[in-house]
Amino acid sequence: METEKKTQTAAEQLTDRDLSEQIKKVTKDSHVRAENTELMLSFQRGQVTLAQYKLLLCSLYEIYQALEEELDRNSNHPGVAPIYFPAELARLESIEKDLEYFYGQDWREKIVVPTATKRYCHRLRQIGKENPEFLVAHAYTRYLGDLSGGQILGRIAQKSMGLKSNEGLSFFAFPGVSSPNLFKQLYRSRMNSVELTEEERNGVLEEAVRAFEFNIQVFDDLQKLLSVTENQLHNGSAHSKPVTTLQIPGTMINTSPLLRMVLGLFVALATVSMGIYAF
Ligand code: HEM
């Protein structure tokens, strides 16, 4: 036990000045808040639904597309090069596979992207252009999260959704990483090798808190979108006819009020015409 502890300390050799330690410290509270979002609680309770997971995949697709494009474009930047591990970490292709599994070949036309996801992606593109040294904060938040709690969530998701194989769950699999723990150690040491001025370091730390905040907002937005759909379906079944909802990227349209307005106009016009005729 004692030897194990020593080996671990020697392998990591972390100090209070290390970016990996500072980033973990400043995002500790945000991590707790992220874990306690309704979506993450559904995962942890083994109650994640197919609807939740499908919607999450759509957002993850947009997020990783932005993140990985910006990492690729800045791969030679001194703040990015040490933590650039596309072969081990890139998620975009696995998410595409999962989307195709759940939505079919024309998944690109079907995906739904809530506003919070668009805001997150906008920020990723902005820092990719203006402050590439901040990308480490986002890469850390997503990839180390996927290699930590994400590994447990993948197994839970499979059971919750009753999936027989790993199909539809490629997102959680990292075939290029044989030991997530060892890889995380390597990643942390690479983070710590990035040379940053005091101002840049503070910027990265602030950006990491922001990255968690973006994720929390994405989860909350997804949940809201789902509860609107569920409420509409529920209310619809309580009345005579179910309410049809159209889902278009970033928003939802409820067709029944529109239909009611057109019908109302039609009735009003008919009444007026009948009045004129009678007169
Ligand atoms: C159900 C939700 C979650 C659970 C159960 C969970 C659990 C965990 C666990 C057990 C660790 C390992 C802690 C350690 O090694 O000291 C971890 C680390 C981490 N998690 Fe989560 N997590 C969840 C959600 C999230 C989310 C939503 C994010 C970000 C979007 C995230 C980002 C991270 C990061 C960046 C780390 C690495 C911390 C470090 O070693 O510096 N986690 N998580």
Residues whose N, C-alpha, C, O or C-beta is under 5 A from the ligand:
A	BS01	HEM	S20 K24 A34 E35 M40 Q44 Y140 T141 L144 G145 S148 G149 N215
